[in-house]
Amino acid sequence: MKKKVVVLMLAVLMAVSSFTGCQKPQNNTTSENTAGTSVVDVEDAKSAVVMTIETYDVTQQDIYLYALQYFFNNGTVAAAVNDDNLDTLVNALMDEIKLEVVQQELAKVTDGIELSDDEVQSYKDTANSFINFFGEDFLNKYGIDRAAVETLFEREALVNKLKDKAIADAEADYLEQYNKQFKDTDFFSAYYVLFPSIKYENGEAVKDNDGNYVSLSSDEMEEIKKKAEELREEALAKQEDGDPTGGMEALAAKYGVSSSSGNEYGYVGRYSKEIDDVVAALEDDEISEIVETEAGYMIIHMNKKKDDDFKSYSIQSMASQSAQNMFTNLQTNWLSGSGVQNLPVNQDALTGLKLHELCEDMNKHGYSVNGGSN
């Protein structure tokens, strides 16, 4: 698993905005108002190197391109891009660029990661849709050319393949681990009715002025215990009349506790001792005695003591979630240990970035994920 962990340590997920099939906004967007004098010095934007990661020179053009995606995805308004937060915004964009470029370089040397002809065509089509959406005249005003856009979407394609492989490898390992761990464990499905020990009004738990749940008094607890006993007697009677479920769900509604009752899927060892002991003793279609818990009085109907379908689903879900969590944790660790954050930055190349103007221009032409003017 060592090789797989290395891949995970360096892989980082980026939210990708797909422009495939996007149409231009209909409001105010014409060749006349997207064309015009360049807002930035185009050649400077392409040549001003902010930093070098591996063999890739990050330029102002990259920052404008990533800022454009960020503003588009978040529907950012120009007023939000000002001198007070400009440094924070630039640093966030730089962090994203660092992560993606390093992943791109890693993907190139990782076994099993290579873009197929179809995938190459796909990212080129997406890049073309991106360019058509914004218009070359608009992009060129900020020094963004076709080559930069294609490089961005090639990078994102490689990053996604790296991420998918890393998580798939980890998930396979966790699946093997959990299949062994739970080999002899029975997973069950049941329905429980809970008469809660806190107050409910209109299906919602009641809180006091401090935000704490309001507990029932001793007298009120005695009253709900009597109701729980009545419900259980009715459920047993329904079973005698031929309903194997005891009509538990309908009875929960009748007694006004539907909001605190429901289906439960799990295994012995996952719950408190009092619940684990009851569940372990129940067989299919048995209804438990009243169980006193911290949450209130509970009655459990065992639907299926050995639910193999749920067991398979549950183990797969646990493996998938563990892989996702592992990836996220390693992603955080990678940032602090990679050394990328300590690369020298050419501050002069960051001077004079016109991100407010870019955002204002996008607002004017309705360039946002909502497809309308801000």
HUQUIHU-V240591 format. One record per residue. N is the residue number from 1. RES is the residue in three letters. PSI is psi in radians with two decimals (999 if undefined). OMEGA is omega in whole degrees, -180 to 180 (999 if undefined). NEAR is the number of other ideal C-beta (glycine too) atoms within 8 Angstrom. Layout:
n=<N;N>
res=<RES;RES>
psi=<PSI;PSI>
omega=<OMEGA;OMEGA>
near=<NEAR;NEAR>
//
This chain:
n=<1;2;3;4;5;6;7;8;9;10;11;12;13;14;15;16;17;18;19;20;21;22;23;24;25;26;27;28;29;30;31;32;33;34;35;36;37;38;39;40;41;42;43;44;45;46;47;48;49;50;51;52;53;54;55;56;57;58;59;60;61;62;63;64;65;66;67;68;69;70;71;72;73;74;75;76;77;78;79;80;81;82;83;84;85;86;87;88;89;90;91;92;93;94;95;96;97;98;99;100;101;102;103;104;105;106;107;108;109;110;111;112;113;114;115;116;117;118;119;120;121;122;123;124;125;126;127;128;129;130;131;132;133;134;135;136;137;138;139;140;141;142;143;144;145;146;147;148;149;150;151;152;153;154;155;156;157;158;159;160;161;162;163;164;165;166;167;168;169;170;171;172;173;174;175;176;177;178;179;180;181;182;183;184;185;186;187;188;189;190;191;192;193;194;195;196;197;198;199;200;201;202;203;204;205;206;207;208;209;210;211;212;213;214;215;216;217;218;219;220;221;222;223;224;225;226;227;228;229;230;231;232;233;234;235;236;237;238;239;240;241;242;243;244;245;246;247;248;249;250;251;252;253;254;255;256;257;258;259;260;261;262;263;264;265;266;267;268;269;270;271;272;273;274;275;276;277;278;279;280;281;282;283;284;285;286;287;288;289;290;291;292;293;294;295;296;297;298;299;300;301;302;303;304;305;306;307;308;309;310;311;312;313;314;315;316;317;318;319;320;321;322;323;324;325;326;327;328;329;330;331;332;333;334;335;336;337;338;339;340;341;342;343;344;345;346;347;348;349;350;351;352;353;354;355;356;357;358;359;360;361;362;363;364;365;366;367;368;369;370;371;372;373;374>
res=<MET;LYS;LYS;LYS;VAL;VAL;VAL;LEU;MET;LEU;ALA;VAL;LEU;MET;ALA;VAL;SER;SER;PHE;THR;GLY;CYS;GLN;LYS;PRO;GLN;ASN;ASN;THR;THR;SER;GLU;ASN;THR;ALA;GLY;THR;SER;VAL;VAL;ASP;VAL;GLU;ASP;ALA;LYS;SER;ALA;VAL;VAL;MET;THR;ILE;GLU;THR;TYR;ASP;VAL;THR;GLN;GLN;ASP;ILE;TYR;LEU;TYR;ALA;LEU;GLN;TYR;PHE;PHE;ASN;ASN;GLY;THR;VAL;ALA;ALA;ALA;VAL;ASN;ASP;ASP;ASN;LEU;ASP;THR;LEU;VAL;ASN;ALA;LEU;MET;ASP;GLU;ILE;LYS;LEU;GLU;VAL;VAL;GLN;GLN;GLU;LEU;ALA;LYS;VAL;THR;ASP;GLY;ILE;GLU;LEU;SER;ASP;ASP;GLU;VAL;GLN;SER;TYR;LYS;ASP;THR;ALA;ASN;SER;PHE;ILE;ASN;PHE;PHE;GLY;GLU;ASP;PHE;LEU;ASN;LYS;TYR;GLY;ILE;ASP;ARG;ALA;ALA;VAL;GLU;THR;LEU;PHE;GLU;ARG;GLU;ALA;LEU;VAL;ASN;LYS;LEU;LYS;ASP;LYS;ALA;ILE;ALA;ASP;ALA;GLU;ALA;ASP;TYR;LEU;GLU;GLN;TYR;ASN;LYS;GLN;PHE;LYS;ASP;THR;ASP;PHE;PHE;SER;ALA;TYR;TYR;VAL;LEU;PHE;PRO;SER;ILE;LYS;TYR;GLU;ASN;GLY;GLU;ALA;VAL;LYS;ASP;ASN;ASP;GLY;ASN;TYR;VAL;SER;LEU;SER;SER;ASP;GLU;MET;GLU;GLU;ILE;LYS;LYS;LYS;ALA;GLU;GLU;LEU;ARG;GLU;GLU;ALA;LEU;ALA;LYS;GLN;GLU;ASP;GLY;ASP;PRO;THR;GLY;GLY;MET;GLU;ALA;LEU;ALA;ALA;LYS;TYR;GLY;VAL;SER;SER;SER;SER;GLY;ASN;GLU;TYR;GLY;TYR;VAL;GLY;ARG;TYR;SER;LYS;GLU;ILE;ASP;ASP;VAL;VAL;ALA;ALA;LEU;GLU;ASP;ASP;GLU;ILE;SER;GLU;ILE;VAL;GLU;THR;GLU;ALA;GLY;TYR;MET;ILE;ILE;HIS;MET;ASN;LYS;LYS;LYS;ASP;ASP;ASP;PHE;LYS;SER;TYR;SER;ILE;GLN;SER;MET;ALA;SER;GLN;SER;ALA;GLN;ASN;MET;PHE;THR;ASN;LEU;GLN;THR;ASN;TRP;LEU;SER;GLY;SER;GLY;VAL;GLN;ASN;LEU;PRO;VAL;ASN;GLN;ASP;ALA;LEU;THR;GLY;LEU;LYS;LEU;HIS;GLU;LEU;CYS;GLU;ASP;MET;ASN;LYS;HIS;GLY;TYR;SER;VAL;ASN;GLY;GLY;SER;ASN>
psi=<-0.20;-0.80;-0.68;-0.67;-0.67;-0.75;-0.76;-0.65;-0.48;-0.13;2.39;2.36;2.35;2.42;2.10;2.27;2.03;2.23;0.13;2.17;0.05;2.56;2.64;2.57;2.53;-0.35;2.12;0.08;1.84;2.90;-0.42;-0.78;-0.12;-0.39;2.96;-3.11;2.45;2.40;-0.55;2.88;1.90;-0.80;-0.66;-0.72;-0.58;-0.40;-0.32;1.79;2.07;-0.74;2.84;2.15;2.07;-1.99;0.15;2.20;2.06;2.15;3.08;-0.59;-0.73;-0.73;-0.73;-0.69;-0.77;-0.62;-0.69;-0.79;-0.74;-0.83;-0.71;-0.88;-0.55;0.00;0.66;2.41;2.61;-0.58;-0.40;-0.16;1.69;3.14;-0.48;-0.56;0.15;-0.76;-0.71;-0.73;-0.82;-0.74;-0.68;-0.73;-0.70;-0.71;-0.72;-0.73;-0.76;-0.87;-0.76;-0.73;-0.73;-0.72;-0.68;-0.76;-0.68;-0.75;-0.61;-0.43;0.18;2.24;2.39;-0.02;1.89;2.38;2.26;2.95;-0.70;-0.68;-0.63;-0.81;-0.63;-0.83;-0.52;-0.67;-0.71;-0.74;-0.72;-0.70;-0.69;-0.85;-0.73;-0.62;-0.87;-0.50;2.34;-0.60;-0.76;-0.82;-0.71;-0.45;-0.40;0.37;0.32;2.04;3.03;-0.70;-0.70;-0.70;-0.77;-0.69;-0.71;-0.85;-0.45;-0.74;-0.79;-0.62;-0.75;-0.71;-0.75;-0.66;-0.67;-0.78;-0.80;-0.73;-0.75;-0.81;-0.68;-0.73;-0.79;-0.70;-0.69;-0.70;-0.77;-0.63;-0.75;-0.73;-0.83;-0.57;-0.65;-0.77;-0.69;0.33;-0.77;0.29;2.29;2.28;2.36;2.85;2.37;2.93;2.30;2.60;2.20;2.15;1.76;2.70;0.12;2.82;2.47;2.46;2.19;0.67;0.07;2.43;2.40;2.36;2.67;-3.05;-0.37;0.03;0.15;2.56;2.48;2.04;2.66;2.64;2.99;-0.73;-0.71;-0.61;-0.66;-0.65;-0.76;-0.45;-0.69;-0.70;-0.67;-0.70;-0.72;-0.77;-0.76;-0.72;-0.68;-0.67;-0.74;-0.66;-0.69;-0.62;-0.70;-0.48;0.03;0.01;1.85;-0.41;-0.21;0.16;0.57;-0.73;-0.75;-0.63;-0.62;-0.69;-0.75;-0.70;0.08;0.47;0.42;-0.65;-0.31;0.25;2.93;-3.09;2.55;2.40;2.24;-2.70;2.70;2.29;-0.20;-0.28;-3.04;2.81;-0.70;-0.64;-0.75;-0.75;-0.72;-0.84;-0.74;-0.53;-0.33;2.55;3.04;2.30;0.17;2.57;2.26;2.89;3.02;2.23;2.17;2.11;3.01;-0.49;-0.27;-2.81;2.23;2.52;2.33;2.29;2.15;1.91;-0.86;2.02;-0.66;1.64;1.55;-0.57;-0.77;-0.64;-0.82;-0.78;-0.75;-0.77;-0.72;-0.73;-0.73;-0.70;-0.76;-0.79;-0.70;-0.70;-0.73;-0.77;-0.73;-0.76;-0.78;-0.76;-0.76;-0.57;-0.76;-0.76;-0.64;-0.74;-0.74;-0.39;-0.01;-0.45;-0.18;-0.61;-0.31;0.10;2.49;2.43;2.31;1.67;-0.52;-0.61;-0.28;-0.20;2.37;0.23;2.34;1.09;-0.58;-0.75;-0.68;-0.84;-0.73;-0.72;-0.72;-0.71;-0.75;-0.69;0.07;0.49;1.66;2.91;-0.39;-0.19;0.25;2.99;2.45;999>
omega=<-175;-178;-179;-180;177;178;-179;-176;-175;-178;-179;-178;172;175;-176;176;-178;180;-179;178;180;176;178;173;-178;-175;171;-175;179;179;-178;-175;174;177;177;-179;180;178;180;173;-172;-178;177;-180;-178;-173;-178;-176;179;177;178;178;-174;179;-175;176;176;-178;176;180;179;-178;177;-178;179;177;178;178;-179;-180;-179;-175;-174;-179;-175;175;-174;-179;-179;180;-175;-176;-177;-176;-176;-180;179;179;-179;179;179;178;179;179;180;179;179;-177;-176;-178;179;178;179;179;179;-179;-178;-177;-180;179;175;179;179;-179;176;177;179;-180;175;180;-179;-179;176;177;180;177;180;177;178;-179;179;-179;-177;-177;-178;180;180;-178;-178;177;-179;174;-179;-180;-177;-178;-180;180;179;178;179;-176;171;179;-179;178;179;179;-180;178;178;179;-180;-179;-179;-179;180;178;-180;-180;178;179;179;179;177;-180;-176;176;177;-176;-175;-177;-176;-179;177;174;-174;168;-175;172;-180;172;-180;169;-168;-179;175;-176;175;173;-179;176;-179;177;-177;177;176;-177;179;179;179;177;-179;-178;176;176;179;179;179;178;177;-180;-178;175;178;179;178;179;179;180;-179;179;178;-180;179;179;178;176;179;179;174;178;-176;-179;-177;-180;-173;-177;179;179;177;178;-179;-177;174;-179;180;-176;178;-180;178;178;178;178;-178;-180;180;-176;-179;-170;175;-175;-177;178;178;-178;-180;-179;-179;-176;-176;173;-178;176;174;177;-175;165;176;-179;177;180;177;-178;-179;-180;-173;173;-174;171;-180;177;-177;-177;179;-179;-175;178;178;180;179;180;-177;180;178;180;179;179;-180;-180;179;179;178;-180;180;-179;-179;180;180;177;178;180;-180;-179;-176;-175;-174;-176;-179;-178;-178;179;180;-180;177;-176;179;-179;178;-178;175;176;-176;-178;177;-180;178;-178;179;178;178;177;-178;-176;177;179;175;-178;178;178;-179;-179;178;999>
near=<5;5;6;11;9;8;14;14;9;12;16;12;8;9;5;6;8;5;9;8;5;9;6;8;12;4;7;9;12;6;7;5;10;12;7;7;4;10;9;12;7;9;7;10;15;12;7;11;10;13;11;9;12;7;4;9;6;13;13;15;13;11;17;16;12;11;13;14;9;12;15;12;9;7;10;12;8;9;5;8;12;8;4;4;9;12;6;7;12;12;8;9;12;13;10;10;13;12;12;13;13;14;16;13;12;12;12;8;5;10;3;5;10;4;9;6;5;6;10;10;8;10;14;10;9;12;13;8;12;12;12;9;11;10;12;7;10;13;13;11;12;15;16;12;10;8;6;12;14;11;8;10;13;12;12;12;12;14;16;9;12;16;13;8;13;13;12;9;11;14;12;9;10;13;11;8;9;12;9;7;7;11;6;3;10;8;14;16;10;14;13;11;14;11;13;11;10;11;9;11;6;4;6;7;8;10;8;8;3;5;5;6;9;9;7;9;6;5;6;8;10;8;8;14;11;8;10;13;9;9;14;12;8;10;15;10;8;12;13;6;6;5;8;6;12;12;10;14;10;7;14;12;8;7;11;5;11;9;7;9;12;5;7;9;10;8;10;10;6;6;8;7;5;9;12;12;8;12;14;7;6;11;6;7;10;8;13;13;6;11;12;6;10;4;7;11;13;15;16;15;15;15;12;10;9;7;12;7;6;12;13;8;8;10;12;9;8;10;14;9;8;12;13;9;8;11;15;8;8;12;11;8;9;11;11;7;6;9;6;10;9;4;10;4;8;10;6;6;10;11;6;3;10;9;13;10;8;14;15;9;11;14;13;9;13;13;12;14;8;5;7;8;10;9>
//
